[in-house]
């Protein structure tokens, strides 16, 4: 025997439900598939106090269900055929406890909540003898309550549903929503309008309900009934009164449900179940696609935009810091050279003055010491100023990177000036150089003070004003003896030789040292360039990675969304196939009944 | 109490002198203190608010004279002083929806201003003749057992339609009903089985269908059946029938609760409304210097004894305390459930000798002080006794 077409469609939908994390829907379809054959289950659903119990008792002509102020059970009651009245409590783990029918209500009240899964009642009624099972459910209410869930659980197995709403008021919005939900899962639904005996306006309410159901596209007849009238009719054996109770129509409807050929009925139920599950699944998948789309639409664009802004920013910063570094290094080079030249010029001036008036023979020793000290000091001062300026350049360039620069500045190659390695000034060959012959007579005052050489940088906003004191005072603190006893050519020649020797030494030092500081500055430039280029590259890499991540994320989302879309299409296909199967099943039924 | 609130409102008016809207609110609060208590009827559509308000509103008694009944509360700032909340069934969903919203700590702690009404009590139990009794039992049980009913001063089953019909019963209606009642019961039985059978053209007698229809629309099928039964069992004139219908409708119980819990506490409830509005204003528009006023409001709220009395009355009557029987009755009386005058509290005649009142008060104070200090009683019980002691002290203070 080949599997029926509906089974294939149902299984496929069931798998899809499971795949997409809707175990609840899968379970419903599974129960629909595995429903026991030879049983027609007719569920009774409704909000509290609508007269469900009265209705069922009136259908069965027996007080089976709890009515009035008796507490309604939290679990469904299944009423089937039995030759003798019987009741069984079915526990959570399927254990069965038979109880006497008349003690059922008190037994139910004595059970703690949550220990039962259902109640089974058997009654000797002709109506039920062909395998019809009436299922009384807990009242529907708060959608989150377990009671509501237990009631709606019925829809997994019900072949038909009686919705119960009383005639004191038209269907509420919640009742209409319930009707829509029930009709989606179950093809055969009737609305029993109860309590028409006590409601003067029940005809208007019935009309209003019919209109509302039609408007909502819910195909369900409305049957007004009165359990009170039915009971009175039964007591009096009054057929005419019974007809007025509205129950004959309802019973006819119930009998129709029971008489439906089982195979067609199963096919139709399976088709309806597949359609409902597919629709619900598609809805939840659509929600996911929408959510992903929103996520992508809003989040990704913003992220990309931010990354783009940061890249542009980085480009601007790159240009700025490179320009700044090269400008600053050029300036530094010039400034340092100027500073050194200025310092040496002053020394040379002192040399000139010293030997214009002094006799080298008398002053050389002392002069040589002074000259060394003066040169060392000049070089050292110049160098330390250079080091400070280089540090400042590093900071200025770092500032170009703004808040993103959170690293330590690089160590610059400026540990020492090398001034201690300068050669001592060599003593020139001076004729008749008589040491100590003449004593210092006093201090020449021209360099007795402190010479201030200030270089004010061009960047005052950094607060980095460099004032470089060049103290030549100590160096000039030797006396120039006025020459009286010796004059003429010899003295002048001695003076010229000494001047020349001293000046050449200064020139040597200047040349040597200016090479040194140029190298140092170039070293600084190279070090800073490498450091900041590396930093800029790191930042650029980071941005690239970020953009890649964003792009990859969107591609992944795109892929997932595409997958979901494909799933939606697949489910739509299943939905359609189920619809065709349902139509076939429905047509067969009509042909048979015709 | 009212004077304290007036002082607070005047102080606040000074604080918000330059704010016309706040000033208007504060002046409205002051005006309301002089006006009758405003009681709102709240509930889902078609729960019978209008019918019940009408039935109560035309009540010609002194007890409810100083009451304005608001059919369905208006906007939020038109805060009612007390609420009658109607539900159609005592079902968890409906009860949960009937719970008044929170508010400030004071508003919640003093939320002793609503009564729950199981309206349409005649529909309980498929409209059988004992529907009203069943409904009353259900209401009592819900009040005692259902945690969702804790906050209410009472849960009362009322058949609004019956009450209104009974209150406004006309002579011609009585005559009609009496004529029907004269038909032998067995013969009439099937004609009052349903609205349809009652308005059926085959109904015996010359009464036109339309007349019968208007009767059943006004009283409900249950009302008609009850009236017929009552006429047969002795309510043989309009006044008697009217009184009996109203008595059975539960309207009297509702009226007594409103009189005892609302009207007798009108000053406290109006003060409460004013304080809640003042609190809201102080919170919404804080002002420098408002802190002092806020702490004054807090002190007032903490000291307000009336709300503790009302809550304890509700707890004792709802069976939520260990008190029962004679002591419980004495406690609710001392707490002012039957009137807040000293004689009412002590269960003496209104014209009792002041000396007797004083002695009785002193006696009550001694006994309840003893109860409040018994170490063998649970804490909750002693706390309850303390509230009674405070009430007794209050009534004695009037003699100082």
Interface residues (C-beta under 8 A of the other chain):
Chain A: X48 X49 X51 X54 X67 X68 X69 X139 X141 X142 X145 X168 X169 X195 X196 X197 X198 X199 X200 X202 X226 X227 X228 X229 X232 X236 X238 X241 X244
Chain B: X46 X88 X89 X91 X92 X93 X96 X120 X123 X124 X125 X126 X127 X134 X137 X138 X190 X193 X194 X195 X196 X197 X199 X213 X216 X217 X220 X221 X222
